[in-house]
């Protein structure tokens, strides 16, 4: 009986970890598209395709300036490893509806940091709502 309980606990722990480390393919695809646009410095495209929430929080000029500053200080992304993925179902607030917050430990050319992509689902499409980079190389 104890062996069965241990096996069940290990199986549950593994499945829980898998859930936290995976995201739906359509969310991953949206993040990859944004990441590709950042890498190619297509900042206007990112702004145009982002959610209304993004455009309410910043102007096109502010958005482009922020991305350019990140690129200048950090350089291009060399690799990223997912650290967490959280799905939310919100009944109100700015992230109303279904949202995913996905964080990566990212190595940039000039330093390391944490990148966080927040996407919201609108009309069955995933759109960028927020993008945040935390790195000591930004100081």
C-alpha positions as CSV (number, residue, x, y, z in Angstrom):
1,X,0.0,0.0,0.0
2,X,2.8,2.4,0.9
3,X,4.6,1.7,-2.4
4,X,1.4,2.4,-4.4
5,X,1.0,5.7,-2.5
6,X,4.6,6.7,-3.2
7,X,4.2,5.8,-6.9
8,X,1.1,7.9,-7.1
9,X,2.7,10.9,-5.3
10,X,5.7,10.7,-7.7
11,X,3.4,10.5,-10.7
12,X,1.4,13.4,-9.5
13,X,4.5,15.5,-8.8
14,X,5.8,14.8,-12.3
15,X,2.5,15.6,-14.0
16,X,2.2,18.9,-12.0
17,X,5.6,19.9,-13.0
18,X,4.9,19.2,-16.6
19,X,1.8,21.4,-16.5
20,X,3.8,24.3,-15.2
21,X,6.5,23.8,-17.8
22,X,4.3,23.5,-20.9
23,X,2.1,26.0,-22.7
24,X,-0.4,25.4,-25.5
25,X,1.1,25.4,-29.0
26,X,-0.8,28.5,-30.0
27,X,0.6,30.5,-27.0
28,X,4.1,29.2,-27.8
29,X,3.6,30.2,-31.4
30,X,2.5,33.7,-30.5
31,X,5.5,34.2,-28.1
32,X,7.9,32.9,-30.8
33,X,6.4,35.3,-33.4
34,X,6.9,38.3,-31.0
35,X,10.4,37.1,-30.1
36,X,11.2,36.8,-33.9
37,X,9.9,40.3,-34.4
38,X,12.0,41.6,-31.5
39,X,15.1,39.9,-32.9
40,X,14.4,41.4,-36.4
41,X,13.8,44.8,-34.8
42,X,10.2,44.9,-36.2
43,X,9.0,47.1,-33.3
44,X,6.2,48.8,-35.3
45,X,4.8,45.4,-36.2
46,X,4.8,44.3,-32.6
47,X,2.9,47.4,-31.6
48,X,0.4,47.0,-34.4
49,X,-0.3,43.4,-33.5
50,X,-0.3,43.8,-29.8
51,X,-3.5,43.9,-27.7
52,X,-5.5,47.0,-27.1
53,X,-4.1,46.9,-23.5
54,X,-0.5,47.3,-24.8
55,X,-1.6,50.3,-27.0
56,X,-3.4,51.9,-24.0
57,X,-0.3,51.6,-21.9
58,X,2.2,53.1,-24.3
59,X,2.5,55.0,-27.6
60,X,4.2,53.6,-30.7
61,X,7.1,56.0,-30.1
62,X,7.5,54.9,-26.4
63,X,7.3,51.3,-27.4
64,X,9.9,51.6,-30.1
65,X,12.2,53.6,-27.8
66,X,11.9,50.9,-25.1
67,X,12.7,48.1,-27.5
68,X,15.7,50.0,-28.9
69,X,17.0,50.7,-25.4
70,X,16.8,47.0,-24.5
71,X,18.6,46.0,-27.7
72,X,21.3,48.6,-27.2
73,X,22.0,47.6,-23.5
74,X,21.4,43.9,-23.7
75,X,22.1,42.9,-27.3
76,X,20.3,40.1,-29.1
77,X,19.0,37.0,-27.4
78,X,21.3,34.1,-27.4
79,X,19.0,31.6,-25.7
80,X,16.0,31.4,-23.4
81,X,14.8,28.7,-21.1
82,X,11.3,28.7,-19.8
83,X,11.1,29.2,-16.0
84,X,7.3,29.3,-15.5
85,X,4.0,29.5,-17.3
86,X,0.8,30.5,-15.5
87,X,-2.6,30.4,-17.1
88,X,-5.2,32.9,-15.7
89,X,-8.9,33.2,-16.1
90,X,-9.8,36.7,-15.0
91,X,-13.4,38.0,-14.6
92,X,-12.3,41.6,-14.5
93,X,-9.3,43.9,-14.6
94,X,-6.9,44.7,-17.4
95,X,-6.2,41.0,-18.1
96,X,-9.9,40.1,-18.3
97,X,-10.5,36.7,-19.9
98,X,-7.9,34.1,-20.5
99,X,-4.2,35.1,-20.1
100,X,-0.8,33.4,-20.0
101,X,2.2,34.8,-18.2
102,X,5.3,33.0,-19.4
103,X,8.8,33.8,-17.9
104,X,12.1,32.8,-19.3
105,X,15.7,32.9,-18.0
106,X,17.3,34.6,-21.0
107,X,20.9,35.0,-22.0
108,X,21.4,38.1,-24.1
109,X,24.7,39.0,-25.8
110,X,25.6,41.5,-23.0
111,X,24.1,39.9,-20.0
112,X,21.5,37.6,-18.4
113,X,18.0,38.4,-17.3
114,X,14.4,37.4,-16.9
115,X,11.9,38.0,-19.8
116,X,8.2,37.9,-19.1
117,X,5.6,37.7,-21.9
118,X,2.0,38.3,-20.9
119,X,-0.5,37.3,-23.6
120,X,-4.3,37.6,-23.6
121,X,-6.7,35.8,-25.8
122,X,-9.0,38.0,-28.0
123,X,-11.2,36.5,-30.7
124,X,-9.4,33.2,-30.4
125,X,-6.0,34.9,-31.1
126,X,-3.2,35.4,-28.6
127,X,-1.9,38.9,-28.4
128,X,0.9,40.5,-26.5
129,X,-0.4,42.5,-23.5
130,X,2.9,43.1,-21.7
131,X,6.6,42.4,-22.1
132,X,9.1,42.9,-19.3
133,X,12.8,42.3,-19.0
134,X,14.6,42.4,-15.6
135,X,18.4,42.4,-15.9
136,X,21.3,44.0,-13.9
137,X,22.8,44.8,-17.4
138,X,20.1,47.4,-17.8
139,X,21.5,49.6,-15.0
